[in-house]
Each structure stands twice: as structure tokens, then as C-alpha cells.
Amino acid sequence: MANKPLRVLGFAFTEMSAEEWNKLYEGHPQGAARTFEARLDKGEQQLVWIGAFGLKDPIRSGVSKAVSYARDQADIGIKLVSGDHKLTA
């Protein structure tokens, strides 16, 4: 997928009761999502990998003209900053 202009989404899950979720995450001062992510990073929360798929994310019409104008006519330097794999970016 890296050599195609796709947005890649990965999916995983874990099973837990609402009571367990509330005990671990709800009302936490850092927020539930942030706390869940921290537990994943520490290996305290295990997930089951389901898979990944790619979505087309085509460049919108007019973008090429806008970039060309900014670079050539307005003398604005264009840089790409991305966390993507360099082929994807």
C-alpha cells in the first residue's frame, strides 16, 4: 500500500466489561483515551489485531494549481512535512 496514495487504517479490539472500562479509564485526570494509549504503550493492555485496509485519498482539484502559484508566482517555498512512509508521502 505504500506505493499507492492510500490512507491506511488498522483495526484491533479487546474484550472487557463496562465495569472494567470504568474502573480503568473513566474519570481519569488525563482522560480515558490518553490513559488507554499509555497502557498500550506499557504493554498493560493487549489488543487482538484484525487487519488493515487502505482508503483512496485523492488530491483535490485545484491543489496542483495552488501549489504551482505559491511556488512560482508568489515565491513561497513549498515543503512537505509528513509522518507517512516516504513513498506514501
C-alpha positions in Angstrom: 0.0 0.0 0.0 3.0 2.3 0.5 3.4 3.0 -3.2 -0.3 4.0 -3.7 -1.9 7.2 -2.4 -3.9 5.4 0.3 -4.8 6.3 3.9 -4.1 3.1 5.8 -6.4 2.2 8.8 -5.6 -0.6 11.2 -8.2 -2.3 13.4 -7.8 -4.2 16.7 -10.0 -5.0 19.6 -10.0 -6.1 23.2 -12.8 -7.5 25.3 -13.7 -6.0 28.7 -16.8 -5.3 30.7 -18.2 -1.8 31.1 -17.3 -2.1 34.8 -13.7 -2.8 34.0 -13.5 0.0 31.5 -15.0 2.5 34.0 -12.6 1.3 36.7 -9.5 1.6 34.5 -10.3 4.7 32.4 -13.4 6.8 33.2 -12.8 9.8 35.4 -9.0 9.6 35.0 -7.4 13.0 35.2 -5.5 12.5 32.0 -8.7 11.4 30.1 -9.8 7.9 29.1 -8.2 7.9 25.6 -4.9 9.1 26.8 -4.8 6.6 29.7 -5.8 3.8 27.3 -3.0 4.7 24.9 -0.5 4.9 27.8 -1.5 1.4 28.9 -1.0 0.1 25.4 2.5 1.7 25.2 3.5 0.0 28.5 2.1 -3.4 27.3 -0.5 -3.4 30.1 -3.5 -3.6 27.6 -3.4 -6.3 25.0 -5.3 -6.0 21.7 -6.2 -8.6 19.0 -5.2 -7.4 15.5 -8.0 -7.7 13.0 -6.3 -6.2 9.9 -5.8 -3.1 7.8 -7.3 -1.5 4.7 -6.5 1.5 2.6 -8.8 4.3 1.5 -8.3 6.4 -1.6 -7.5 9.9 -0.6 -7.1 11.7 -4.0 -5.7 15.2 -4.3 -8.5 17.7 -4.5 -8.9 19.6 -7.8 -7.1 22.9 -7.7 -4.3 21.8 -5.3 -1.7 21.5 -8.1 -2.5 25.0 -9.4 -2.4 26.5 -5.9 1.0 24.9 -5.1 2.4 26.0 -8.5 1.1 29.5 -8.0 2.6 29.7 -4.4 5.9 28.4 -5.6 6.3 30.1 -9.0 4.3 33.4 -8.7 4.2 34.2 -5.0 7.8 33.0 -4.3 6.7 30.8 -1.4 8.8 27.8 -0.6 6.8 24.6 -0.5 7.9 21.8 1.9 6.2 18.5 2.7 6.1 17.6 6.3 4.7 14.1 6.9 4.8 11.2 9.3 4.0 8.9 6.4 6.4 6.5 4.8 8.3 8.5 2.2 6.7 6.5 -0.7 3.2 7.3 0.7 4.0 11.0 1.2 
